[in-house]
Amino acid sequence: MRQNYPILEFDPALEAIIEPGRLIAPIDTPEHCVICFFKEIIEKVCLEKQARTIAEMKWENGLHALCEIEVAGKRLAVLHPGVGAPLAAGLLEEVIARGCKKFIACGGCGVLDQAIAVGHVIVPSAAIRDEGTSYHYLPPSREVNASLPGIAAIEAVLQAHQVDYLIAKTWTTDAPYRETRSKVQLRKEEGCLTVEMEAAAFFAVAQFRGATFAQILYGGDDLSSEEWDHRGWDKQTSIREKLFWLAAEACLNL
């Protein structure tokens, strides 16, 4: 139905013209998949674990490999989702169509509270839908939830390894260069501690496709002060690799 704003015109039709399930044949893929934003960690893990490529997804920016490794005798798929909600959602769609069903993502995020140290772990319980992709998968709403079984699996692993963490909402936006002071304040008032670019889309696609999806983030740059503070967040190699293995353990426990 026509609305004043196109983004609100959600269509509940279960099949689209370009439907992944009709275009992509299922393959022998693990049902568990870690989606990792850290390219250097994926390369390190895949080299050490002698990963094999089980699928390649071609987009205009190049090939995106779906790899498989073995962890504690179990099969685990690994994917880098690109950056930004549209590409991440598209790749998630294709991986689901190939046969993966249970996902834990790991990535970094901006923080909206200076007290959250670089590297501190945050588990999003829900994402504010300030991007566009999720509106094509779920009716308009202010936020979308992560999968409860996924959150529970992450918490169990973090507690077992005595990792301090926070559970909070995250703010998903398409426009990192439009994170204004008033927007930051509004999101803080809604209970957001973090900002990133994909969680709302991930959660929406997973709900639409009946997949399990949750995410682990680590505190990165700080947007809570008058001046943006990069804090060298993307150089935290040890926490990035640790986050991958925490995500892998949680995923395989689903």
CORTAPE-V35465 format. One record per backbone hydrogen bond with DSSP energy under -1.0 kcal/mol. NH is the residue of the N-H (numbers start at 1). CO is the residue of the C=O. Records with the same first field share a line. If there is no record, write none. Layout:
# CORTAPE-V35465
NH->CO / CO
This chain:
# CORTAPE-V35465
8->5
9->6
10->8
22->19
23->19
24->20
27->98
29->27
33->102
34->77
35->104
36->79
37->106
39->37
42->38
43->39
44->40
45->41
46->42
47->43
48->44
49->45
51->46
52->68
54->66
55->66
57->64
59->62
62->59
64->57
66->55
67->78
68->52
69->76
71->74
74->71
76->69
77->32
78->67
79->34
88->84
89->85
90->86
91->87
92->88
93->89
94->90
95->91
96->92
97->93
98->94
100->95
101->31
102->31
103->212
104->33
105->214
106->35
107->216
109->218
110->195
111->221
112->193
116->113
119->219
120->117
122->217
123->166
125->168
127->144
128->170
129->142
130->128 / 172
136->133
137->134
138->134
144->127
146->125
147->213
151->147
152->148
153->149
154->150
155->151
156->152
157->153
158->154
159->155
160->156
161->157
162->159
163->158
166->121
168->123
169->191
170->126
171->194
172->128
173->196
174->130
178->175
180->178
184->180
185->181
186->182
187->183
188->184
189->185
190->186
191->188
192->187
193->169
195->110
196->171
202->198
203->199
204->200
205->201
206->202
207->203
208->204
209->205
211->206
212->101
214->103
216->105
217->122
218->107
219->120
220->109
222->229
223->111
229->222
233->230
235->232
237->235
240->236
241->237
242->238
243->239
244->240
245->241
246->242
247->243
248->244
249->245
250->246
251->247
252->248
254->251
